[in-house]
Amino acid sequence: AASRVAKTAYFLLFAGLQGLNLAGILRVYASAQLLYLVFQAAAVTFATVAATTVAVAASPSTNFLVLAGPVAAGMGLVLGADLVNLLFGSRAVHSAASYLGAAGVAGHPVL
């Protein structure tokens, strides 16, 4: 088992690399004056993940964990829809994938 210091160091390395990656993305989109697209995709993705987290936290039993696959697939569709909108600006594909993803994430029963 890795020590707490090593785990913290790995996390800080990961967070730093993610920050560098995000800084590059923000710089490219800021120079093209399209920064609002990055923030729109981030806001929608945050809302989806937050809603799923609240649903899992409010689940009265651990049977919810059985549904991890469909929930992950739904979240993947929502993330994919955000990326399609960000990169290609296709509203039709974005809307279709968003609604399918939202149905996958929210359409499960909380047991």
N, C-alpha and C positions, 0 to 999 in steps of 0.2 A: 504494500500500500504506500502510495506517495505521501510525503509529509504535507502538512498544511502550507508550509512556505513554498514548496514546489508547485502545489496546486494554484496558489495565489500568483506565483510568477508566470505560470502557463496562462492563467486567465488574463493577466495584464498584457502579456505578449499578444494574445488573441485580440483583446480589445484595442490595442495599439495598431495592429495590422488592419483591423476592420475600420478604424478611424482613418488610416491612410487611404484605404480603398474608397471610403465615402468622401473624403476630401477631394480625391481625383474626380469622382463622379460629379460632385457639386461644382467644381471648378469648370468642367466642360459645359455643364448645363447653364451655369451662370454666365459664361462668355457668350452663349447662344441666346441668352435671356429666356430660358425655358425652365428656370429653377422652380417655378410653381408646380410643374409636373412631378418633380421629385417629391415635393412636400405633399402633393395630393396623393400620390401612391403610398407614401409613408403613413399618412393619416388614415387611409382606408385599411391598410394592412394592420396598423396599430389597433384600430377599432375592432377588426375581426379577431385578432389574437386576444384582445382584452375581453371581448364577449365570450369567447370560448373558455378563457381562464375563469371567468365568473361562473359559467355554467358548470365547469368541473369542480370548482371550489364549493358550489352550492349543492352538489350531488350528494344525496343522503347515503349512498353506499358505494362500494368499490366496483360494482358491476359496470359502472360507466367506462372503466378501463377496457372492457371488451370491445367498445366502439371506437377505439383509437384509430384503426385503419380508415373507416369512412370519414371520420372527423379530419384526419390528416389529408385525405384526398380532397375533401371540400376546401380546406385551407389552401392546399396546393392550387386548386382551380382559381380561388380568389387572388392568390399571389400571381398566378400566370396571367389572369385578366388585367391586373395592375401593370404588369410588365408589357403586355400587348398594347395597352393604352399608352404607356410611356414611350415605347419604341416606335410604334406604327400609327398610333392615333386612330385605330379602328374602333369606333364606338359600338358598332353592331357586335363584333366579337367580344369586346369588353363587357357589354351588357349581358350577353348570353352566358359567358363564363362566370361573371359575377353572380348572376342569379342561380346558376347550377352549383357554384361553390357555396353560396349562402344556404341553399337548400340542403347541401350535404353537411354543412356545419351545424345548422340550426334544426334540421329535420329529424334529428335523433331524439328518442325519448330519454329523459333523465330518470334513471331507475332508482 
